[in-house]
């Protein structure tokens, strides 16, 4: 599982028929402090996330394990929107505080 920040949309007018109706998002992998890690990824959104949200991603065969991606040509899927992250009893992220900062 990978933390990522949704940074944009990907629009494809022509795509494999198994992906028709799917929402594709551009996601920047991030560390626990929100700093970018590596290159942005294109991910199928299986949970209705939106731009600016912190999400969890899976890649490879795990990306094809959601109801909306099962047996589809997918390598990266957003499967959760993060509400909060705690480490060693300390809150590192809360969606509410992140929303207020935006």
C-alpha positions in Angstrom: 0.0 0.0 0.0 1.2 3.5 -0.9 0.1 6.9 0.4 -0.6 9.3 -2.4 -2.1 12.8 -2.9 -4.6 13.2 -5.8 -3.2 16.0 -8.0 -5.3 15.8 -11.1 -7.6 14.0 -13.5 -6.7 11.9 -16.6 -9.3 12.0 -19.4 -9.2 9.4 -22.2 -11.9 9.6 -24.8 -10.8 6.2 -26.2 -9.9 3.4 -23.8 -10.3 -0.4 -23.4 -14.0 -1.3 -23.1 -13.4 -2.8 -19.7 -12.4 0.7 -18.4 -15.3 2.6 -19.8 -17.0 4.4 -16.9 -13.9 4.3 -14.7 -12.5 7.5 -13.3 -8.7 7.9 -13.8 -6.8 10.2 -11.5 -3.2 11.5 -11.4 -1.7 10.6 -7.9 1.6 11.7 -6.5 3.0 9.2 -4.0 4.0 10.9 -0.7 5.7 10.1 2.5 4.1 10.4 6.0 4.9 14.1 6.0 3.3 14.7 2.6 6.6 15.2 0.7 6.5 13.8 -2.9 8.1 10.4 -3.5 9.0 9.5 -7.1 6.9 10.1 -10.2 3.1 10.6 -10.3 1.0 7.6 -11.2 -2.3 7.1 -13.0 -4.8 5.2 -10.9 -8.3 4.0 -11.2 -10.5 5.5 -8.5 -12.6 2.8 -7.0 -13.9 4.9 -4.0 -14.9 8.3 -5.3 -11.9 10.3 -4.2 -11.1 13.8 -5.4 -8.3 16.3 -6.1 -6.3 17.2 -3.1 -7.2 14.1 -1.0 -4.7 11.8 0.7 -5.5 8.3 -0.6 -4.1 4.7 -0.4 -3.0 3.0 -3.6 -2.2 -0.6 -4.5 -0.3 -1.7 -7.6 0.1 -4.9 -9.5 -2.3 -7.8 -9.1 -3.7 -6.2 -5.9 -5.0 -3.3 -8.1 -7.3 -5.8 -9.7 -9.0 -6.9 -6.5 -11.7 -4.3 -6.1 -15.2 -4.8 -7.5 -14.7 -2.1 -10.1 -11.3 -3.3 -11.3 -11.6 -7.1 -11.1 -10.2 -8.8 -14.3 -9.5 -5.3 -15.8 -6.3 -4.1 -17.4 -5.3 -2.1 -14.3 -2.0 -1.6 -12.5 -2.8 1.1 -9.9 -6.0 1.6 -7.9 -7.1 4.0 -5.3 -9.0 1.9 -2.7 -9.3 4.2 0.3 -9.4 7.9 1.2 -7.4 8.5 4.4 -9.2 10.1 7.3 -6.2 10.0 9.8 -2.8 8.6 10.3 -1.3 7.9 13.8 2.2 6.8 14.6 3.5 5.9 18.0 0.5 7.6 19.6 0.9 10.9 17.7 -1.4 12.1 15.0 0.5 12.7 11.8 -2.5 13.6 9.6 -6.2 14.2 9.9 -8.4 14.9 6.9 -10.2 17.7 8.8 -7.0 19.6 9.5 -5.8 19.1 5.9 -9.1 20.4 4.7 -8.9 23.5 6.9 -5.3 24.3 5.6 -6.5 24.1 1.9 
